[in-house]
């Protein structure tokens, strides 16, 4: 009999929802037209793309004309940053935090190293929260963009983005937020967040991989970084991934389902139970804050144990977890997020992230807690 596997890495990616797959399948088969084509095949695809755009616009509470589809959140973040900063006549100043995703941090560091921008990287507190006042104080006369993540992909801390967006607006500075991890659980009205630019990712919300969105407020000056056929209002050239876009539209529509909100309550309860039980293990502590935190995130540091060893041992027991962001997990380096929060390199290397999803059950939590305790003991004894 095949052993049941438990997936607790929903922050890395989510399974494609059945409704999403059903919506996509026709566009992987008979409805294969290119949206730029004028014949019936092409126009059928174009209608589907625009329907998905309307779905995203409804979720963000914006105009469909303000929604650009990309190949994913990485491209969307690159477009937001480079599209604003590289068109400035004088060397601009950009503000971000030290705990952003690599697709934001690495772009800004690259531009800074090239001398194209001046950058401020705001450090968070021990709970993984960035101070609103620190953002306010960092603004200069040449500040052109503030880019801050809505919810952290590792420790799950939720930033006061609306307040930060309001500060940016008053200072006449463009404001971008990476809402990839937040979209599943938090309000993403761009007006409420005071966002000029906002990034989404399909595969974090039970949609397919390879599709993202950049919201661009009407009138926001932005230059394209990809040139070609002029798709997506000449801002993102390249033939559209129609099936993927249709899937993302369906996934976003599901976020407005009342059952989705009810599921969050149950998810938070499971998360709290998991965090409480793991915290009882000697030498294990939960990072960040439990108050301003995504309802599915449990992140711990384990004294005397390497996080990578825990991932591999739990995987052999049929439980999938991670050390942090999937994009950086291949690295042997300690988490830049935890280092910025004040943890030592040794502590950062002992981190483990468990993120729950809509398939997570009480039995999954109970099984995981037991396996976790055994794994910690095994690894400590092996040293």
N, C-alpha and C positions, 0 to 999 in steps of 0.2 A: 504494500500500500504506500502510495506516494505521500511523503511528509508535507504538511501544509507549510507554505512559506508566508512570512509576514513582511510586508513592505512598509517601512517607516522612513522614507526618504522623499516625501511629497514636495519638499522645497526644491529638490533637484529636478524632478519632473513628475508629472501626473499621468495616469493611464488615460487614453482617449475614451471619453464617455460614449456610450452606445448611440445616443441621439446624435452626437457629433459625427460619429463614423457613418451612420445612416445618411446624414445630410451630405457627406463628402463623396460617398461611393459613386453616385451618378456622374460626378465630374472626374472620376478616375476611369470611367468606362465610356459610355456613349456620348456624354456631354463634354467633349474634349476641346472645344473651340478656343481660339485665342481671343481675348476680350478686345484686342485692337482691330480684329477683322470685321468688315462691314456686313458679311453674309450672316445667315441665320445662326450658324454654329457659334460664330464670334459674339453675336449680340445676346445669345442665350447665356454665354459665359459672363458677358459684361453686366447683364441684369443681376446675375447671382453675386458678383463682386459688389455691386452697389447696394444690394440688399444687406450684405454683411457689413458694409460701411455704415449703413443706417443703424444696424444693431449696435455697433460699437459707439456710434454717436449718441444713441439713446442712453447707453450705460454711462458715458462720460458727461452727458447733458451738454452737448455741443452740437455744432452744425456738421453734417456729413462731409462738407467741404474742408473741414479742419482735421480730418482723419486720413493719415497716410499709411498704407500697408508696406511693411518691409520684410526682410528675410528673418527677422528676429529682433530681440531686444538689444543685442550687441550693435547691430546696424543702426537701430533707432537711436541709441545713445550716442553713437559716433556722429550721426547726422545732426542731432541736437547740438552737440558740443562744437564740432568743426563747422557746421553750417552757420552758427552764430559767430564764433570767435575768429575764424579765418577771413571773414569779410570786413573786419574792422580796419579802418585806415591807420589808426595808431595802436600801439601795443596794448591790448585790453587786459584787465584784471578779472580773474574768475575765482569764485569762492566755491569750495566743496568741503566734504568731510574726509577724515582719514579712514573711514570705515565703508566707503562706497564699494560697489562691485568693480572688478577689474576693467570692465568695459567703459567705466567713467574715469577711474583713477589713472589707468595706463594711458588713456588718450590725453588727459590733462598733463601728466608728467612728461609725455613725449613732446607736447607743444611747448611746455616750459623749457625743456632741455634744448629745444630748437630755437629758443628765444622769441617764440611767437606770442607767448602770453606770460603774464605774471600771475602766480597762483597762490591762494591761501588754503591750507588744508586744516580744517578745524578738528581738534581732538574731542572725542566724546568723554563723558564721565565714566565711572566704574560700571554704571548700569547700561552703557551703550547708547546713551542719549546725548544729542548735540544741543547745546544751549542756544536759545533764541537770541539772547543778549550777545553771545559770542559772534553769531551771524551778523547781527546789527553793527557791532563794533568793527567787523572786518571789512565793511563796505567802504570803498574809496571813491574818489571822483572819477576814476577811470574803470570802475567795476561795470562790466557789461552783462555778466551772467552769474547766477547762483544755481548750482546743481546739487540737490540733496536727495538721498534715497528715502522713500516714504517708510518702508519697513526693511530692517536689515535681513539679509539672506542667511546669515549664520546664527546670530543670537536672537533674532526675532523682535528686536526693539523697534517700537513705532515712534517715529519722530513727529513733533508738532508742526507738520508741514503747512497747514493752513496759516498759522501765525508767521512762519518764515516767508511764505508766499506774499502775505500782506505787507511785510517789511520790505520785500523786494519791490513790490509795486509802488509803495510810497517813495522809494529811492529811485524810481524809474530804471530799475534793473530787471532784465529778463529772468524768469524763474522756471527751472526745469526740475522735474522730479521723476525718478525711476520708481514706478509703482508696480513693478513686476511681481514682487512678493505680496503686496498689499491688496491687489485686485480681488482676490478670492474672498477677502474678509472685511475690507474697509470701504467706506464711502469714497468714491473716486470722481465726484462732480468737480470738473475743472474750475468752475466758478467758486465753489466752496473752498477749494485748495488754492485759489488765486494763481493757477498755473498758466504759463504761456506755452510750455512744452511738457508733455507727459509720455512716458514709455510704458507699453504693455507687452506681455509675451503670451502667446497662445498655449504653449505646452505646460505652463504653470497653472492653468485654469481648466484642465481636462480637455484641451484641444490638441491639435497636432503640432509636432515640432516644425521649425522652419518658417514660422510666421510671427510677425510682431507688428506693433502699431506705434507710430509717433503722432501724438496729437500736437497740432501747431495752431495756436490761436490766430485768428484772422488778423492780418496786419503785422505779424511777427516777421522781422527780416531774417531770412534763412536762405543759404546757398546750398545747392545740390552738391553731393560729393560723388555721385555716380552719374555719368553722362551716357546718353544713348537715345533710345526711342521716345523719350519724353513721357513715359507712363507716370501715374500718380502726380498729376499736375506739374509734370516736368521736374519733380523733386526726387523721384526714385525710379530711374529708368530700368527697364528689364521686364520681360513678359511676366505677368502676374501668376503666382502660384494659386490658381483658381480653387482647386480642391481644398488647399490649406486655408485660404481666406474664408471660404464657405464654412469650414470647420470652426475657425475662430469666431465667426459671426454667431454660430450656433452655441458655442461654448460661452460666449459673453452673454447671450440671451438667457442662458441657464442661471447666470448670477443674479438675475432679478426674480427668480422663482422663490416664492415664500418658503418653500421647503428648505431652500438653501440657508436661510437665516436660522431656522429651527435647528438645522444640523450643526450650526456653529456653537450653539449652547451645549449640545451633547459632546461636541469635539473638545470644547474648553474643559468640560468636566473630566473627560478622559485624560487630557493633557495635564490637568492639575493632579490627578491621581498618579500618573506616571512620574511627574516631577517630585511629588511627595515621597513616593516609594524609593526612587533612585537617591534622593537626598538623605535617606536613612542609612545608606551604605557608608561605612567609615571612609573618610577621605574623599568623598564625592560631594561636590557643591554645584548648585545651579548658577549659571552665569546670568548677568543682566537683571532686568526687572520683571516681576511677574505681573505688574500692573499694566504698564504700557508695552504690551507684548502681543504678538500674533497668537491667536487661540490654538494653533496647532504645533507650536514650537517648544521643544525641550532641549536645552543645550547645557551640557555639564563638563566640568573638568574633573579628572580622576587621578588622584594622587598615586604616583608610583606605577602608572600604566600609560603606554603609548596609545593614542587614539587610533592610529592605523592598525595596531595589533587587535584592538577591540573590534574594529570593523570587520577584519578578516575572520576572527574567531566567531563572532555572532553570525556572520554570513554562513559559516560551516554549520551553524545551528539552525539555519533557515530564516534568519532575521536580517533584513537589509537596512542598515543605518549609514551614516557618513561622519566624516570629521568636520565637515563644513561645506562651503560652496562647492558644487560639483565641478565648476570651472577651475578651481584651484586645488582640488583634492589630489591630483596627480603629483603635485609638488611635495617635496620633503620639507619645505619651509614652514615655519610656524605661521599661524593665521595672523594676517595684518590687522584684522579686526580686534582680536584679543590683545595683541601687542599695543594697539592704540588705546584700548580700555585699561591698560596698566598691568596686564598679566605678564609674567616672565616667559621667556622662550620655552622653558621646560613645561610650564603650566599650559601654554598655548598648544604644545604638541600633545598634550594629554586630553584634548577636547573631543567631545562626541556630540553629534547633533542627531536628534530624533524628531522627525516631523510627521504628523498624523494627517490622515485624509478621510474621505467619506466612506471608505471601506474598512477603516479601523474599528475594531470591536473591543469590548471589555476583556474577552478572552485573549485577544492579541496583547493587550497591556499586561495582563497577568503573566502570560507566557514570557513576554519580553523582560519583565522585572526579574523573574526567576533565572532566566538565561544570563542576564546582565550580572547578577550577583555571583553566579558560578564563574563567569568569564573573568571578572575582576579578580576573584580569588585564584583562579588558575594562572593568570598572568603575573600576579604578585608573587606566587610561589615559585614561578619559573625563573625569577630574577636571582 
